[in-house]
Amino acid sequence: MNLFWKNLLGKITPAEVLEAREKELVVAMKRYEDVSKSLELEEYNKLYHIVKAAAFVEKKKTLQNRKYKDTEEFKTIKRHNKLHHSPKIKQYLEVLKSSELKLFLEFKTTPDYEKLGSKKEISESPILQKHKSFEKSANYKVYCRFHESYIIKEYYDLQLKIEDKDFKLNNAFWSNANRWQTTPEYKQEQRFFELEKNSDIVFFINEKPERFEVYKKQIVSFEDRFNWNSLNKSSWNFGFHYKNPKTIRNHSFTNEKQANNDGKNVHVKDGSLNIVTKKETVTARAWDQTKGFVMKDFEYSSDVLQTALEFRQKGGVFMAKIRCSGNVNHAFWLGSDGKLPHINIFHFDGKKIRVGNAYQNIFDGVNISGLNPSKYHIYSLRWAKNELVWMINDVEVYRTTGNIPNEEMYLAFNSFIPQKSRTDEGLMEIDWVRVYR
C-alpha cells in the first residue's frame, strides 16, 4: 500500500492534529459532565420551562401590548373625572355643604314647614320668606335632582374605588408604559437571558454528547508517557521473554549485527522513550539456530523492551506514537510465551513499513510505502473477536479475519540490524504508548 498520495493530499491526519482532537474531546467531555451537574444549568432548565410556557408568553404579550385606555382602571378614573368635573354635580356638592341647605332641611322637620303653603303666613314672616326663596332657588332644585340619585351614588362609589389602595397600585401598574419591567416574570426572563449567554451553558447546549460515547467505551488498561528515568521504575523489562523463566533473555541472534545491551541503550528524554542503535564493539551472547547460545563480537548495540511480566491483554486497541531514523529495523509488536502468535503493529526495515500477523511460517500483512517514518505517526492495532485492523493515524492500512490470536499478548519495542543489511546507526522514539480494553 502506497500512502504517498493520501499523505500529499492531506487524507492522513497528522498525529499532532489527532492528539489535539483527543485532548479537546477529553476537555470537552469533562466540561460537559461538570456543567451537567451545575446549579446554573439546573436553574436555566427550570427557567426555560417557565419563560417558554404558553401562559408566560401570553402574559408578557398582554402586559406589553395592552393599552392603558382599554383597562378598567382607566375607564373608572375617566368616568369619575367626568362626574367630578360636571358643573351640576359640583354645584350639588357645594350646596350640600351650604348653611342655607342645612337650615332649610332642619326647618323641614318642624311644624312650621307647612306654613310655606300659605301666602299670608309667608307675607307676614321674613324667616318664611327666606326659606321659601331657598326652596324656589336653583341650588335647591339641583339638590333635589341629585340627592340620593343613581348618578350621585355612582360618583361616591367611584370616589371610594379610586381611593382604594389596591386600585391605586393597579392603576399605577397599568398606566406605566414599561409595566412589564416591573413584574417578577421580567426578572425571571432577564435571569434566563443571562444564563442563556453563559459560556458554559452555550457550550453545553451546542455540544453533541454522542461524540463522547466511543471514547467513554474505551477503558485505558495500560498507558506510559515515560515520565520515569529508570527501567526499574517502569513497566518494562529489557531482553526477550520466554515461558521458561530459566531461559536466557538478554541476547541477540547470530544473523544480526547488533548486541542487545541489557537496557543500556534505552533512555527517557523529554518525555519520550528512546532506543538507540549505535556503533560500538560489544561482545555479547547470541542465539545460533544450530549451535545454541554463543559469544559473538558485535559492531553495534541496541535493545529490546517488553511488558511480559507487567502487562498482557487479549483484544482491545494497542497504539503508540513513534518516529524512527537510520537504516535500522525498528519494531513495535505483540508477543506471547512462544514464538507465535506474533503481531507487528509497526515494523520499519529502513525502506518501508510493514504490518501484519505471523503464524505457521506465514505472514498475513502488507507493505506500506510513501510515508516518512522520521515524522511522528500513531500506529495502532484494533483487535476484535473476529478481526485485526491496523491503522496509521486515522487511515486503515490492513484488515484480516484469519488466525486471530486466542491468548493474552504483551507489548514490545526493539531495534535491530539484519546481517545482510547495510549498516547504520539509528534511533526509535516512542512519545507514548496506550492500550484500551
C-alpha positions, 0 to 999 in steps of 0.5 A: 500500500502506497500512502504517498498520495493520501499523505500529499493530499492531506487524507492522513491526519497528522498525529499532532492534529489527532492528539489535539482532537483527543485532548479537546474531546477529553476537555470537552467531555469533562466540561460537559459532565461538570456543567451537567451537574451545575446549579446554573444549568439546573436553574436555566432548565427550570427557567426555560420551562417557565419563560417558554410556557404558553401562559408566560408568553401570553402574559408578557404579550398582554402586559406589553401590548395592552393599552392603558385606555382599554383597562378598567382602571382607566375607564373608572378614573375617566368616568369619575373625572367626568362626574367630578368635573360636571358643573351640576354635580359640583354645584350639588356638592357645594350646596350640600355643604351650604348653611342655607341647605342645612337650615332649610332641611332642619326647618323641614322637620318642624311644624312650621314647614307647612306654613310655606303653603300659605301666602299670608303666613309667608307675607307676614314672616321674613324667616318664611320668606327666606326659606321659601326663596331657598326652596324656589332657588336653583341650588335647591332644585339641583339638590333635589335632582341629585340627592340620593340619585343613581348618578350621585351614588355612582360618583361616591362609589367611584370616589371610594374605588379610586381611593382604594389602595389596591386600585391605586397600585393597579392603576399605577401598574397599568398606566406605566408604559414599561409595566412589564419591567416591573413584574417578577416574570421580567426578572425571571426572563432577564435571569434566563437571558443571562444564563442563556449567554453563559459560556458554559451553558452555550457550550453545553447546549451546542455540544453533541454528547454522542461524540463522547460515547466511543471514547467513554467505551474505551477503558485505558488498561495500560498507558506510559508517557515515560515520565520515569528515568529508570527501567526499574521504575517502569513497566518494562523489562529489557531482553526477550521473554520466554515461558521458561523463566530459566531461559536466557533473555538478554541476547541477540541472534547470530544473523544480526549485527547488533548486541542487545545491551541489557537496557543500556541503550534505552533512555527517557528524554523529554518525555519520550522513550528512546532506543538507540542503535549505535556503533560500538564493539560489544561482545555479547551472547547470541542465539545460533539456530544450530549451535545454541547460545554463543559469544559473538563480537558485535559492531553495534548495540541496541535493545529490546523492551517488553511488558511480559511480566507487567502487562498482557491483554487479549483484544482491545486497541494497542497504539503508540506514537513513534518516529524512527531514523537510520537504516535500522529495523525498528519494531513495535509488536505483540508477543506471547510465551512462544514464538507465535502468535506474533503481531507487528503493529509497526515494523520499519526495515529502513525502506518501508513499513510493514504490518501484519500477523505471523503464524505457521511460517506465514505472514498475513500483512502488507507493505506500506510505502510513501510515508516518512517514518522520521515524522511522528505517526500513531500506529495502532492495532484494533483487535476484535473477536473476529478481526485485526485492523491496523491503522496509521493515524486515522487511515486503515492500512490492513484488515484480516479475519484469519488466525486471530490470536486466542491468548493474552499478548504483551507489548514490545519495542526493539531495534535491530540490524539484519546481517545482510543489511547495510549498516547504520546507526539509528534511533526509535522514539516512542512519545507514548504508548496506550492500550484500551480494553 
